[in-house]
Amino acid sequence: MILIIGGSHQGKTSFAQKNFFDAVLIDELHILIKERLDQGISEADILSEILEKTRGSNCVVIADELGNGVVPIDRADRQWRECTGRILIELAAGATEVYRVVCGIGQRIK
């Protein structure tokens, strides 16, 4: 599994499509996490679901970095931000490659 992270609208999807055209893309992982949290699904179960989807496949996971800005006032938004960060840490640890994309330029960080 390859993980691509970066800020909102920084060209992550285009970078993935140009560089990993034969891979299955799981885009906007941070939105999937929010939807699952809103459904009452635990962080552990969300991580298990993601790991199951990415296990043994030629997969690229794309997510926004949510932790580099103002801390949300709303408790649910803070929990989403923190949960997403913890899940991305786990995914990065198991990924074969990790890229950070800024202004459409990807930098390999693992």
Stockholm file with secondary structure:
# STOCKHOLM 1.0

chainA/1-110         MILIIGGSHQGKTSFAQKNFFDAVLIDELHILIKERLDQGISEADILSEILEKTRGSNCVVIADELGNGVVPIDRADRQWRECTGRILIELAAGATEVYRVVCGIGQRIK
#=GR chainA/1-110 SS CEEEEESTTSSHHHHHHHHCTTSEEECCHHHHHHHHHHTTCCHHHHHHHHHHHHTTSCEEEEEECCSSSCCCSSHHHHHHHHHHHHHHHHHHHHCSEEEEEETTEEEECC
#=GC SS_cons         CEEEEESTTSSHHHHHHHHCTTSEEECCHHHHHHHHHHTTCCHHHHHHHHHHHHTTSCEEEEEECCSSSCCCSSHHHHHHHHHHHHHHHHHHHHCSEEEEEETTEEEECC
//
